Amino acid sequence: MGSLIPLWIAYQTPVFLNDDSYITLTYAKNIANGDGFVFNHPPATQGTTTPLFTIFVGYLAKILPTVNIPTLAVFFSAFCWIGIVWIMFLFRKAWELSECQAVIIGFVIIASGFVSFLGMEAYLFAFLLVMSFSLFQNKNYFLAGFAAGFLFLTRGEGVLVLFVLLLFNALFFLRHEKFSQSHAIKSFFYIILGFSIPVSLWFIYAYGTFGHLLPNTLAAKSAQGQSGLWSSLPHRLTYEWIPVWGKQFQIADVSFLNWWWLLILIGVGSVIVRHRKWLMFIIWIVAYIVGYTILQVAAYWWYQLPILFVLQLFFALGLVQIVEWLTEYIPSQKISIGISISFVMFTLFLLSKPIQNYANYQGDTRGESYVRLSEWLNENTQPSESVAYIEIGYLGFYTSNRIIDLAGLVEPTITPHISEGDFTWGFWQYEPDYYVYLPDFDWALTDIRTNPEFDRWYQPVAELPGPEETTTFVIYKRADSN
């Protein structure tokens, strides 16, 4: 029954996802329409971080044309959420878990869901991460590598899983001398072969279609990080995210003095002493943090999700360890079982508070204003006319216009200029037919309107309510756009 909770939450999820989700869904829309990997208009660009999620949603939309694409994305990610629970249960012996322990871990995964990120690739990534490691622990080396290849196509950091698999494979054969060298070489080969098949097929397509292998989003976010206008992963992790994790378990005013962190520490201790197979998750998450620190990319809010997911797994292991201690050291079996069940239920109740809060979640508060803006563009412009803006997800998805992305995510030619803090180059280079101005982005785009040439060539043609009550969209049209 617990597996139905993500589906219920998906059913309750509002249509207004965050703007970055709609960048991916714009590509999915065009795939469903048979236009390929384009952001409404050619040329094809690799402007989404997650090609695998995009392809899945795009072909789902092709199969189910009557269902709107954001709903498909939300339900697809909800099924991935459910899938994680069942992987842990079906592979419980590979992870040296009892049936009861696997159920506890499953309920923790359900109760600590990323509700506001349904419709993004976070749960597909977590699903494939757990699947890769579980298949490896079950000695299905080829399939483990194959799942890791799909993980890489979900998000680039998935490549780190390949190195974790190879590392633990080497450690396994060093510890077990009874296995021959040929066994070791064969398992290495199977892992690499499994990984190479989906990745090679995608690289062939990507190079032939885009002219390069990796998503432009990596270069764009690296450029954003270099501009100094965005915070890095270590900074956000230290000062913004970690202090609020597990806050509902807080005992006093001290951020780290709460049961959430205590159970994680117990879980980590359990891994070091007993459940050493779970060290794979620790090694991977350390590599994840180090990798993004080295790349110095701009850290977006959802970059914390893989870290948080792994911590929730160790929280679950800590909970399992507490239950083991209770049943072991309390003489009366009935009392120990009763206390254990009560403790687990209370913990799950505290974990589920974020989900309870999200039951009334209304989605991205900017969504309604962006849809109104898109409707105006649909009614007053031609699809061939270009529109320049800095948040292009909603505009790309809800219109058919050519969108000039001033942040450079889907415009590779703009990306190098972002690293210098220059957000105006793309505007003057492409001379869009329409420009959407919002005061919220003056920190990046103020030089566009202060340029004397702007008033010469662009005139305001409409004003619409902005995302906030105090802000207004001003739509400018190029004088010679006809």
C-alpha positions in Angstrom: 0.0 0.0 0.0 2.9 2.3 0.7 3.8 2.2 -3.0 0.6 4.0 -3.8 1.7 7.1 -1.9 3.9 8.5 -4.7 1.1 8.0 -7.2 -1.3 9.9 -4.9 1.2 12.7 -4.5 1.7 12.8 -8.3 -2.0 13.1 -8.7 -2.0 16.0 -6.3 1.0 17.7 -7.9 0.1 21.1 -9.5 0.8 21.7 -13.2 3.3 24.5 -12.5 6.7 22.9 -12.3 9.9 24.9 -11.9 11.2 26.7 -15.0 14.2 24.4 -15.6 11.8 21.4 -15.8 10.1 23.0 -18.8 13.4 23.3 -20.6 13.6 19.6 -20.6 9.9 19.2 -21.4 10.3 21.6 -24.3 12.7 19.1 -25.9 10.3 16.3 -25.0 7.5 18.2 -26.7 9.4 18.5 -29.9 10.5 14.9 -29.8 6.9 13.9 -29.5 6.0 16.1 -32.4 8.7 14.4 -34.5 11.0 17.4 -34.7 13.9 15.9 -32.7 16.2 17.5 -30.1 15.3 21.1 -30.9 14.2 24.0 -28.7 11.2 24.7 -30.9 13.3 25.6 -33.9 16.5 24.2 -35.6 19.3 23.7 -35.1 19.3 20.8 -32.7 20.9 21.6 -29.4 21.8 19.6 -26.4 20.4 22.1 -23.9 19.0 19.7 -21.4 21.2 18.0 -18.7 19.1 14.8 -18.9 18.8 13.3 -22.4 17.5 10.0 -21.1 14.6 11.6 -19.1 13.8 13.8 -22.1 13.6 10.8 -24.4 11.5 8.8 -22.1 9.0 11.6 -21.5 9.0 12.5 -25.2 8.1 9.0 -26.4 5.5 8.7 -23.6 3.9 11.8 -25.0 4.0 10.3 -28.4 2.3 7.1 -27.2 -0.2 9.0 -25.0 -0.9 12.2 -26.9 -4.1 13.1 -24.9 -2.1 13.4 -21.6 -0.3 16.7 -21.1 3.5 16.4 -20.9 4.1 17.8 -17.4 1.6 15.2 -16.0 3.5 12.4 -17.8 6.8 13.7 -16.4 5.4 13.9 -12.9 3.9 10.3 -13.0 7.0 8.9 -14.7 9.2 10.3 -11.8 6.7 9.0 -9.3 7.0 5.5 -10.7 10.8 5.8 -10.4 10.3 6.7 -6.8 8.2 3.6 -6.2 10.8 1.6 -8.2 13.6 2.5 -5.7 11.5 0.9 -2.9 11.0 -2.3 -4.8 14.7 -2.6 -5.8 15.7 -2.4 -2.1 13.1 -5.1 -1.3 13.9 -7.4 -4.3 17.7 -7.1 -3.8 17.5 -7.3 0.0 19.6 -10.5 0.2 22.3 -8.9 -2.0 22.4 -6.0 0.5 22.3 -8.5 3.5 19.0 -7.2 4.7 16.1 -9.0 6.3 12.6 -8.6 4.9 11.7 -6.4 7.8 14.8 -4.2 7.4 14.1 -3.8 3.7 10.5 -2.7 4.5 11.8 -0.1 7.0 14.2 1.3 4.4 11.4 1.4 1.8 9.1 3.3 4.1 11.8 5.8 4.8 12.3 6.3 1.1 8.6 6.9 0.7 8.3 9.2 3.7 11.2 11.4 2.7 10.2 12.1 -0.9 11.3 15.1 -3.0 7.7 16.1 -3.7 8.4 19.5 -5.2 10.9 17.9 -7.7 8.5 15.4 -9.3 8.7 16.0 -13.0 12.4 16.4 -12.9 15.1 13.6 -13.4 16.0 13.4 -9.7 14.0 10.1 -9.1 15.1 8.5 -12.3 18.7 9.2 -11.3 18.1 7.8 -7.8 16.4 4.7 -9.2 19.3 4.0 -11.6 21.9 4.7 -8.9 20.3 2.1 -6.6 19.7 -0.3 -9.5 23.4 -0.1 -10.6 24.7 -0.8 -7.1 22.1 -3.5 -6.4 22.9 -5.4 -9.6 26.6 -5.2 -8.8 26.1 -6.6 -5.3 24.0 -9.4 -7.0 27.0 -10.1 -9.3 25.2 -9.1 -12.4 28.2 -7.2 -13.7 27.1 -6.5 -17.3 23.6 -5.2 -16.2 25.2 -3.1 -13.4 27.4 -1.4 -16.1 24.4 -1.1 -18.4 22.4 0.7 -15.7 25.4 2.9 -14.9 25.5 3.9 -18.6 21.8 4.9 -18.5 22.6 6.8 -15.2 25.3 8.8 -17.1 22.7 9.7 -19.7 20.3 10.8 -17.0 22.9 13.2 -15.5 26.6 13.5 -16.3 27.7 12.8 -12.7 26.4 9.2 -13.2 29.8 8.5 -14.8 31.2 8.4 -11.3 29.2 5.3 -10.6 31.3 3.4 -13.2 34.5 4.2 -11.3 32.9 3.2 -8.0 31.8 -0.1 -9.6 35.3 -0.8 -10.9 36.9 0.2 -7.6 34.7 -2.1 -5.5 35.2 -4.9 -8.1 38.9 -4.6 -7.6 38.6 -4.6 -3.8 36.4 -7.7 -4.0 38.9 -9.7 -5.9 41.8 -8.5 -3.7 40.0 -9.7 -0.6 38.9 -13.0 -2.1 42.0 -14.9 -3.3 40.0 -18.0 -4.2 38.7 -16.1 -7.4 41.1 -16.3 -10.3 42.6 -13.4 -12.2 40.4 -14.5 -15.2 37.3 -14.0 -13.1 38.4 -10.5 -12.2 39.2 -9.5 -15.8 35.9 -10.9 -17.0 33.9 -8.9 -14.4 35.8 -5.7 -15.3 35.1 -6.4 -19.0 31.4 -6.9 -18.4 31.0 -3.7 -16.4 32.7 -1.6 -19.0 30.9 -3.3 -21.8 27.5 -2.8 -20.2 28.3 0.9 -19.6 29.7 1.4 -23.1 26.7 0.2 -25.0 24.1 2.9 -24.2 26.8 5.6 -23.9 28.4 4.8 -27.2 25.0 4.8 -29.0 24.1 8.2 -27.5 27.6 9.6 -28.3 27.2 8.5 -32.0 23.8 10.3 -32.1 25.0 13.3 -30.2 28.1 13.9 -32.2 26.2 13.5 -35.5 23.4 15.8 -34.3 25.0 18.4 -32.1 28.6 18.2 -33.1 29.8 17.5 -29.6 29.3 14.8 -27.0 28.4 16.5 -23.7 25.3 18.6 -22.9 25.8 22.4 -23.4 24.3 22.8 -19.9 27.6 21.7 -18.4 29.5 24.4 -20.2 26.8 26.9 -19.4 26.7 26.2 -15.7 30.5 26.2 -15.5 30.4 29.6 -17.2 27.8 30.8 -14.7 30.1 29.6 -11.9 33.1 31.5 -13.4 31.0 34.7 -13.6 30.9 34.9 -9.8 27.1 35.6 -9.9 26.2 32.1 -8.7 27.2 30.3 -5.5 29.3 27.1 -5.7 28.2 23.7 -4.4 30.4 23.8 -1.3 29.1 27.2 -0.4 25.5 26.3 -0.7 26.0 23.0 0.9 27.7 24.5 3.9 25.6 27.7 4.5 22.2 27.0 3.0 21.3 23.3 2.7 23.0 21.4 5.6 21.7 23.7 8.3 18.1 23.0 7.4 18.3 19.2 6.7 16.4 17.2 9.3 15.1 20.3 11.0 11.9 18.6 12.1 14.1 16.3 14.2 15.9 19.1 16.0 16.2 18.8 19.7 17.5 22.3 20.6 18.5 25.5 18.8 21.7 23.9 17.6 21.4 22.9 14.0 23.2 19.5 14.2 21.7 18.5 17.5 18.8 16.4 16.2 17.8 12.8 15.8 18.1 12.9 12.0 21.9 13.5 12.1 22.3 11.1 15.0 20.5 8.3 13.1 22.7 9.0 10.1 25.8 8.7 12.2 24.5 5.4 13.6 23.8 4.3 10.0 27.3 5.2 8.9 28.8 3.3 11.9 26.7 0.3 11.0 28.1 0.4 7.5 31.7 0.6 8.7 31.3 -2.2 11.2 28.8 -4.5 9.5 27.0 -3.5 6.2 30.2 -2.6 4.3 28.6 -3.1 0.9 26.9 0.2 1.5 30.2 2.0 1.5 29.6 2.3 -2.3 27.1 5.1 -1.6 29.6 6.9 0.6 32.3 6.7 -1.9 30.0 7.9 -4.7 28.6 10.9 -2.8 32.1 12.0 -1.8 33.1 11.8 -5.5 30.0 13.7 -6.4 30.8 16.6 -4.0 34.5 16.7 -5.0 33.6 16.5 -8.7 31.3 19.5 -8.6 33.8 21.4 -6.4 36.5 20.9 -9.0 34.2 21.9 -11.9 33.2 25.1 -10.1 29.7 25.0 -11.6 26.8 27.2 -10.5 25.0 25.1 -7.9 21.2 25.0 -8.4 18.8 24.0 -5.6 18.3 20.4 -6.9 22.0 19.7 -6.8 21.6 18.7 -3.1 19.1 15.9 -3.9 21.6 13.1 -4.6 23.4 13.9 -1.4 20.1 14.1 0.5 19.0 10.8 -0.9 22.1 9.0 0.2 21.8 10.5 3.7 18.2 9.3 3.9 19.5 5.8 3.1 21.9 6.0 6.0 19.2 7.5 8.2 17.2 4.3 7.3 20.1 2.1 8.2 20.5 3.9 11.5 16.8 3.3 12.2 17.3 -0.4 11.4 20.3 -0.5 13.8 18.2 1.0 16.6 15.5 -1.6 16.1 18.1 -4.3 16.2 19.4 -3.0 19.5 16.0 -2.8 21.0 15.1 -6.3 20.0 18.5 -7.6 21.2 18.8 -5.9 24.6 15.2 -5.8 25.9 14.5 -9.1 27.5 10.8 -9.3 26.8 10.2 -9.9 23.1 6.7 -8.4 23.1 7.9 -5.2 24.7 10.9 -4.9 22.4 8.8 -5.4 19.3 6.2 -2.9 20.6 8.8 -0.3 21.3 10.5 -0.9 18.0 7.2 -0.5 16.1 6.4 2.7 18.0 9.8 4.1 17.4 9.7 3.4 13.7 6.2 4.8 13.3 7.1 8.0 15.2 10.2 8.4 13.1 8.2 7.9 9.9 5.7 10.4 11.1 8.4 13.1 11.6 9.9 12.2 8.2 6.5 12.5 6.5 6.0 16.1 7.7 7.5 17.6 4.5 5.1 15.5 2.5 2.2 16.7 4.6 3.4 20.3 4.0 3.6 19.7 0.2 0.0 18.3 0.2 -1.0 22.0 -0.2 1.9 22.7 -2.6 0.8 25.1 -5.4 3.7 24.6 -7.6 6.0 27.3 -9.0 4.4 30.6 -8.0 5.7 32.2 -11.2 3.9 29.7 -13.3 0.6 31.4 -13.8 2.3 34.7 -14.9 4.6 32.8 -17.3 1.6 31.0 -18.9 -0.2 34.4 -19.4 3.0 35.8 -21.0 3.1 32.7 -23.3 -0.5 33.1 -24.3 0.1 36.8 -25.2 3.0 35.7 -27.4 0.9 33.0 -29.1 -1.8 35.5 -29.9 0.4 38.4 -31.0 3.4 36.9 -32.6 4.3 34.4 -35.4 6.1 31.1 -34.4 9.0 32.2 -36.7 9.6 35.4 -34.6 12.2 35.2 -31.9 11.8 36.1 -28.3 14.7 36.9 -25.9 14.5 36.2 -22.2 16.7 34.7 -19.4 14.3 32.1 -18.0 13.2 30.2 -21.1 11.5 27.0 -19.8 7.9 28.2 -19.8 8.2 30.2 -22.9 9.8 27.3 -24.8 7.1 24.9 -23.7 4.0 27.0 -24.0 4.9 28.8 -27.3 6.2 27.8 -30.7 8.5 30.8 -30.9 12.2 30.7 -31.5 13.6 31.4 -28.0 16.8 33.3 -27.5 18.2 32.0 -24.2 20.2 34.9 -22.7 21.6 32.6 -20.0 23.2 30.4 -22.7 21.8 27.0 -21.7 20.4 26.2 -25.1 22.5 28.7 -27.1 26.1 27.4 -27.2 27.4 30.5 -28.9 26.3 32.6 -25.9 27.9 30.4 -23.3 31.5 31.7 -23.4 30.3 35.3 -22.8 28.4 34.3 -19.6 31.7 33.3 -17.9 32.7 37.0 -18.2 29.4 38.1 -16.8 28.2 39.4 -20.2 24.5 38.6 -20.6 24.0 41.2 -23.3 26.1 39.7 -26.1 23.5 37.2 -27.1 20.8 39.9 -27.3 22.8 42.1 -29.7 24.1 39.2 -31.7 20.7 37.7 -32.4 18.7 40.9 -32.4 15.4 39.2 -31.4 12.0 40.3 -32.7 10.7 40.6 -29.1 12.4 41.1 -25.8 10.7 40.4 -22.4 11.8 42.7 -19.6 11.4 41.9 -16.0 13.0 44.0 -13.2 13.9 40.8 -11.3 16.8 40.2 -13.8 18.3 43.7 -13.8 21.3 42.2 -12.0 22.2 40.5 -15.3 20.4 42.3 -18.1 20.3 46.0 -17.1 22.9 46.9 -19.8 20.5 45.9 -22.5 18.0 48.7 -21.8 20.6 51.3 -20.9 22.3 50.9 -24.2 21.3 53.9 -26.4 20.7 51.6 -29.3 17.9 49.8 -27.5 15.5 52.8 -27.5 16.3 53.3 -31.2 15.3 49.8 -32.2 12.9 48.6 -29.6 9.5 49.9 -28.5 7.2 48.7 -25.7 4.1 47.0 -27.0 2.5 45.4 -24.0 2.6 45.2 -20.2 1.5 42.1 -18.3 1.4 41.2 -14.5 4.7 39.7 -13.4 5.4 36.9 -11.0 5.1 39.2 -8.0 2.5 41.8 -7.3 5.0 44.6 -7.6 6.6 43.5 -10.8 5.5 43.7 -14.5 6.5 42.1 -17.7 7.2 44.7 -20.4 7.3 43.3 -23.9 9.4 45.2 -26.4 9.2 44.7 -30.2 12.0 45.4 -32.6 11.1 48.3 -34.9 12.1 46.6 -38.1 10.8 43.1 -37.1 8.2 43.2 -39.9 
